[in-house]
Amino acid sequence: MDVIDLARQLIRIDTTNPPGHEREALDLLAALLSSGGARVTLDRFDDGRGSLVARFNAGHRAPALCFAGHIDTVPLGGQTWTHSPLGAEEEAGRLYGRGASDMKSGIAAMCVAALEMIAEGMDRELVLYVFGGEETGCTGSFHALADPDLLGDPGAVVVTEPTSCRPLLGHKGALWLRCTATGTTAHGAMPELGDNALYKAVDAIRAIRDMDWAVPDHAHLGPMTLSVNTLHSGMNTNSVPDRATFDIDMRTLPGQHGPDMVDRIIRAGGGGIIAEPLLDIPAVWTEPSEPWMERTFRVLTPLLDAPPAIETVQFFTDAAAFRRALPDVPILVLGPGDPAMAHQTDEYCAVREIRQAVRLYKAIGAAWAAAPDTP
């Protein structure tokens, strides 16, 4: 199948999350990949929702080469689109539509590359993961990869998120917390009879902002960050609030452990708050000197517009679920599409990059097949 035709078909299927409803797109891919010889398993995590795992040459003695991505997309937004968001229109070398860059073109490229590699005689195990629910916290990937049978035995993973076809080595983690302070309500004219939860929250926020995490910046991912981004309290002007909540967005580095960080936040708040994790996604990083990564960079160099460099991505990806399940397996993020186009009105992906991605994935696969049985 032509990769642009497949990308068009996927863009025309509405997988907006919420609600997701990835099943129609997964059924299309399941039929396509099964016809090419894959053993396909669907992993359902909600009504009409799920992920897909497709194994070619299952049971090979060597670890598998894996490609992964997500099929859900963000909502369309409130602005008017010049090109129909589900139309998959092509103009001036660009394929338009929601998910064109993030990341149905990457899904199409990895599927077509895998089918071509198998048809051309690749005899190593090759696994494709197509996840639902990434846009709301990598729900599908964490659910699927918690199952050892679905996880299998990956030796290396390529996550096909949009990187403008540049090979990237990782991203920060994300720890989102909802913190709650409680008190006692009272009439606003008699505040001394109450216990103001908002004051507790403000004091906790001040203490949390002053924390010294004593974490050195990562040489390539940069610093850990913490930002308090919401604050809600009170029911009316003339009542002392008995409840206040605030949300924290922390971007974490390799080696930082979510539960330990939550404990530190609670202690910093002086015991006046509780903290509930909303999202806990680990950082992803593979050293460029890792043997498979070195070989992959060498293989990709002739096919790239410029030599690969030590680069990272700003946003989190399903790579985090692989990293949690596979602490030592190399992970590369590489896919068609400008990451700046993700979630944008009139989202598009350059057709040239989609075809380039197929060539890049096949080159990675050929090097994998030619290597010894270990990465």
C-alpha positions in Angstrom: 0.0 0.0 0.0 1.1 3.5 -0.7 2.1 5.3 2.5 0.3 8.6 1.5 -2.9 6.7 0.8 -2.8 5.0 4.2 -2.1 8.3 5.9 -5.1 9.8 4.2 -7.3 6.9 5.3 -6.2 7.3 8.9 -6.7 11.1 8.9 -10.3 10.7 7.7 -11.2 8.5 10.7 -12.1 10.7 13.6 -10.1 9.6 16.7 -10.4 12.8 18.6 -9.6 12.3 22.3 -11.8 12.7 24.2 -13.6 10.5 23.5 -11.0 8.6 21.5 -13.0 5.8 19.7 -9.8 4.5 18.2 -11.4 1.2 17.3 -12.3 2.0 13.6 -8.7 3.0 12.9 -7.3 0.0 14.7 -9.6 -2.4 12.8 -8.3 -0.9 9.5 -4.7 -1.4 10.5 -5.4 -4.8 12.0 -6.7 -6.0 8.6 -3.8 -4.5 6.7 -1.1 -5.9 9.0 -2.7 -9.3 9.3 -2.8 -9.6 5.5 0.9 -8.9 5.5 1.6 -11.8 7.9 1.4 -10.2 11.3 -0.1 -11.8 14.4 -2.4 -9.0 15.6 -3.7 -8.5 19.2 -6.1 -5.8 20.2 -5.9 -4.5 23.8 -9.1 -2.8 24.9 -9.1 -0.4 27.8 -12.5 1.2 27.5 -15.7 1.1 25.3 -14.6 1.6 21.7 -11.0 2.3 22.9 -7.9 0.3 22.6 -4.4 -0.3 21.2 -3.0 -2.8 18.7 0.1 -5.0 18.8 1.2 -6.6 15.5 4.0 -9.2 15.5 5.9 -10.3 12.4 8.1 -13.4 12.7 6.8 -13.9 16.3 9.0 -16.2 18.4 12.3 -15.5 16.8 15.2 -16.2 19.3 16.5 -12.6 19.1 14.9 -9.6 20.7 12.5 -7.7 18.6 12.9 -4.4 16.8 9.8 -2.3 17.7 8.1 0.7 16.2 5.4 2.5 18.2 3.0 5.4 18.0 -0.5 6.6 18.9 -3.6 6.9 16.8 -5.7 9.3 18.9 -5.7 13.0 18.2 -6.5 16.2 20.2 -9.7 18.1 19.6 -10.0 20.4 16.6 -10.0 23.7 18.5 -12.3 26.7 18.1 -10.6 28.3 15.1 -11.8 27.8 11.5 -9.8 25.4 9.4 -8.9 26.4 5.9 -8.6 22.7 5.0 -11.1 20.2 6.3 -9.6 18.7 9.5 -10.9 15.2 8.4 -10.4 15.7 4.7 -6.8 14.6 4.3 -6.4 17.2 1.5 -3.0 17.5 -0.3 -1.8 20.8 -1.5 1.7 22.1 -2.4 3.4 19.0 -1.0 1.5 19.1 2.3 -1.0 16.6 3.6 -3.6 18.5 5.8 -5.8 17.3 8.6 -6.0 16.6 12.4 -3.3 14.1 13.2 -1.4 14.7 9.9 1.8 15.4 12.0 0.7 14.2 15.4 0.9 11.4 14.4 -1.1 9.4 11.8 1.6 10.0 9.2 4.1 8.3 11.5 1.7 5.4 12.0 1.3 5.0 8.3 5.0 5.2 7.6 5.9 2.5 10.2 3.2 0.2 9.0 4.2 0.5 5.3 7.9 0.1 6.2 7.2 -3.0 8.2 5.1 -4.6 5.4 7.8 -3.8 2.9 10.5 -5.2 5.1 8.6 -8.5 5.6 7.8 -8.8 1.9 11.5 -8.3 1.1 12.4 -11.2 3.4 13.2 -9.8 6.8 13.4 -12.8 9.2 13.8 -11.1 12.6 10.9 -10.4 14.9 9.4 -7.0 14.1 6.7 -5.6 16.4 4.4 -2.6 15.8 2.5 -0.9 18.7 -0.4 1.4 17.8 -1.7 3.0 21.1 -4.9 4.8 22.0 -5.2 7.4 24.7 -1.7 9.0 24.4 -3.0 12.6 24.3 -4.6 12.2 27.7 -1.6 10.7 29.5 -0.4 7.7 27.5 -3.3 5.6 28.8 -3.1 3.0 26.1 0.6 2.4 26.2 0.8 2.0 30.0 -2.1 -0.4 29.9 -0.8 -2.5 27.1 2.8 -2.7 28.2 1.9 -3.7 31.7 0.9 -7.1 30.1 4.1 -9.2 29.6 2.6 -11.0 26.7 1.9 -7.7 24.9 5.2 -6.2 25.8 7.2 -9.2 24.6 11.0 -9.0 24.3 11.9 -5.6 22.6 15.6 -5.1 21.9 15.2 -1.5 20.6 12.2 0.8 20.2 11.5 3.6 17.6 8.7 5.9 18.6 7.4 7.5 15.4 6.3 10.9 16.9 6.8 14.0 14.7 10.5 15.1 14.8 10.9 16.5 11.2 12.6 13.1 10.5 15.4 14.0 13.0 16.5 11.2 15.4 16.0 12.3 19.0 17.3 10.7 22.1 14.6 11.4 24.7 12.4 13.8 26.6 11.7 14.9 30.2 9.1 13.1 32.3 5.9 14.7 33.6 4.6 14.6 37.2 1.3 16.4 37.6 -0.1 16.8 41.1 -3.4 18.1 42.5 -2.8 19.4 45.9 -5.6 20.0 48.4 -5.8 22.1 51.6 -8.8 21.8 53.9 -10.1 24.0 56.7 -13.3 25.2 58.4 -15.8 27.6 56.9 -17.1 30.6 58.7 -18.9 33.9 57.9 -16.6 36.4 56.1 -17.4 38.9 58.8 -16.1 36.6 61.5 -13.0 34.9 59.9 -11.5 34.2 63.3 -14.1 31.4 63.7 -12.9 29.6 60.6 -9.8 28.0 59.3 -8.9 29.5 55.9 -7.9 26.7 53.5 -6.8 29.2 50.9 -4.2 30.7 53.2 -2.9 27.2 53.8 -2.7 26.6 50.0 -0.9 29.9 49.4 1.6 29.2 52.2 2.2 25.7 50.8 2.7 27.2 47.3 5.3 29.6 48.6 7.2 26.9 50.4 7.0 24.6 47.3 8.4 27.3 45.1 11.3 27.8 47.5 12.3 24.2 47.5 15.8 23.2 46.6 15.6 19.9 44.7 19.4 19.7 44.5 19.1 18.1 41.0 21.7 19.1 38.5 20.6 20.1 35.0 20.8 17.3 32.5 23.4 18.0 29.8 20.8 17.7 27.0 17.4 17.6 28.5 18.0 20.7 30.6 16.7 21.5 34.1 13.9 20.0 36.0 11.0 22.5 36.2 8.1 23.1 38.5 5.1 25.3 37.8 1.9 25.9 39.8 -0.7 26.4 37.1 -4.1 26.4 38.7 -5.6 27.6 42.1 -9.3 27.2 43.1 -10.9 28.0 46.4 -14.1 29.3 48.0 -17.8 29.3 47.1 -18.7 32.9 47.7 -17.1 36.2 48.7 -18.5 36.3 52.2 -17.5 32.8 53.4 -14.1 31.6 54.7 -13.1 28.8 52.3 -12.8 25.3 53.8 -11.2 23.8 50.7 -8.5 25.0 48.2 -6.8 23.1 45.4 -3.9 23.8 43.2 -2.2 21.9 40.4 1.5 21.5 39.8 3.2 20.6 36.5 6.7 19.2 37.1 9.0 18.2 34.2 11.4 15.6 35.5 14.8 14.2 34.7 16.1 10.7 34.5 16.6 9.1 37.9 13.8 11.2 39.6 11.1 9.0 41.2 7.5 10.2 41.3 6.4 8.9 44.7 9.6 10.3 46.3 8.9 13.7 44.8 5.3 13.6 46.0 6.5 12.9 49.5 8.8 15.9 49.3 6.0 18.2 48.1 3.8 17.2 51.0 6.6 17.7 53.5 7.3 21.1 52.1 3.7 22.1 52.5 4.1 21.7 56.2 1.5 19.0 56.5 -1.2 21.4 55.5 -1.9 19.7 52.1 -2.4 16.3 50.5 -1.1 15.7 47.0 -2.7 13.3 44.5 -0.7 12.4 41.3 -2.7 13.1 38.1 0.1 11.9 35.8 3.4 10.3 36.5 5.4 9.7 33.4 9.2 9.0 33.6 11.8 10.8 31.6 13.3 9.0 28.6 17.0 9.2 27.7 19.3 6.9 25.8 23.0 7.8 25.7 24.3 8.5 22.1 27.2 6.1 22.9 24.8 3.2 23.4 25.9 0.6 20.7 22.5 0.3 18.9 22.1 4.1 18.9 25.6 4.6 17.5 24.9 2.1 14.7 21.5 3.6 14.0 23.0 7.1 13.7 25.6 5.8 11.2 22.9 4.1 9.1 20.6 7.2 9.1 23.3 9.8 8.3 23.3 9.3 4.5 19.5 9.5 4.4 19.1 12.8 6.5 19.2 16.4 5.3 21.9 17.0 7.9 24.0 14.7 10.1 22.2 13.6 13.3 23.1 15.4 16.5 22.3 15.0 20.2 18.8 16.3 20.2 15.7 15.9 22.4 12.0 16.5 22.1 10.0 19.0 24.3 6.8 17.0 24.8 6.3 13.5 26.4 5.5 10.5 24.4 4.6 6.8 24.6 8.4 6.2 24.9 7.8 6.8 28.7 5.7 3.6 29.0 8.5 1.6 27.3 11.1 3.2 29.6 9.1 2.2 32.7 8.8 -1.3 31.4 12.2 -1.6 29.9 14.8 0.5 31.9 17.8 -0.5 29.8 16.4 -0.8 26.2 17.5 1.9 23.8 14.7 4.2 22.6 14.8 6.5 19.6 12.1 9.1 18.7 11.9 9.6 15.0 9.1 10.5 12.7 7.6 12.6 9.9 6.0 16.0 10.7 7.0 19.2 12.2 6.5 19.0 16.0 5.5 22.7 16.0 2.4 21.7 13.9 1.1 19.3 16.6 -2.3 20.5 17.9 -2.4 23.4 15.5 -5.3 24.6 13.3 -4.6 23.5 9.7 -2.2 20.9 10.9 -0.2 19.3 8.1 2.7 17.0 7.3 5.1 17.4 4.4 4.5 14.5 2.0 8.2 14.3 1.4 8.8 13.6 5.0 6.3 10.8 5.1 8.1 9.0 2.3 11.4 9.8 3.9 10.3 8.2 7.1 9.6 4.9 5.3 13.1 4.9 4.0 14.6 5.7 7.4 12.6 2.9 9.2 13.6 0.4 6.5 17.2 1.3 6.9 17.0 0.8 10.7 15.3 -2.6 10.0 17.9 -3.7 7.5 20.7 -2.9 10.0 18.9 -4.7 12.7 18.5 -7.8 10.5 22.1 -7.7 9.5 23.4 -7.4 13.1 24.1 -10.2 15.6 21.2 -11.6 17.6 21.6 -8.9 20.3 21.3 -5.1 19.8 
